[in-house]
Amino acid sequence: MELCLQDKITIITGAGRGLGEALSYGFAKEGAIICPWDIDKENLERVCEKLGAINKLGKKAVIDITDESQVEKEVRLIEESFGRIDILIANAGILHAYEITEFPEDIWRKIIEVNLTGYFICAKYVARVMKKQRKGVIIQINSKSGKKGSYWNSAYAASKFGGIGLTQSMALDLAPFGIRVNAICPGNILESPLWQTSLFQQYSKKWGISIEEVKRKYVEQVPLGRPCTYEDVLNVAIFLASDRSDYMTGQAINVTGGQEMR
């Protein structure tokens, strides 16, 4: 079977666990050479070991995507190693839930810094390489919270609304150079570490119900009757990264089981 991403040099941020890890393996199976980035060295090494075993590991980096000098350096090293960068998956992000009157300012700023400014910095330097190639694909992993306000998640929603505006603006800036920029807006990925180790517990305590009841509450909100999965997002990401979506740019694609329709 022909691999639609054969030998595409692909940076994936937040690749050390969760959705970023799943995207790394999924893109590798389609033939891409993965350059995984993560701030957590231990998680990154575990992912790199698996990618190396299938000969799909490019240049890894333990990196803080909010540090412009680090991003600039790593992009330069990848360009020097491979001569090009074909795909950027801007997946890294954080979430902390607080009611608005109780939201600590430092945590608010950190969420905006990672989710929005980090995306901007990565895209800025990767786009410089792609402009010289006159071809490339940038995909942001956004959220349904980029389309609709989110309870107790004002900073996260603000960062994701901003991410869609940034995606659309970059799509206009970069279209003359053959670079396509799109976003994916997943629904609730209940299998993710964020839900399994944090949000289920937070919401269970807040509402005074069991974790299973929290899960049922979120599943019942979805018209298709099930949570979003890594594979759901991966399928759309592969499509957007491939030439099969060559006429699509500036889009924010919902992957929400019908929970969000605009």
Order of alpha helices (4+ residues) and beta strands (2+ residues): beta-alpha-beta-alpha-beta-alpha-beta-alpha-alpha-beta-alpha-beta-alpha-alpha-alpha-beta
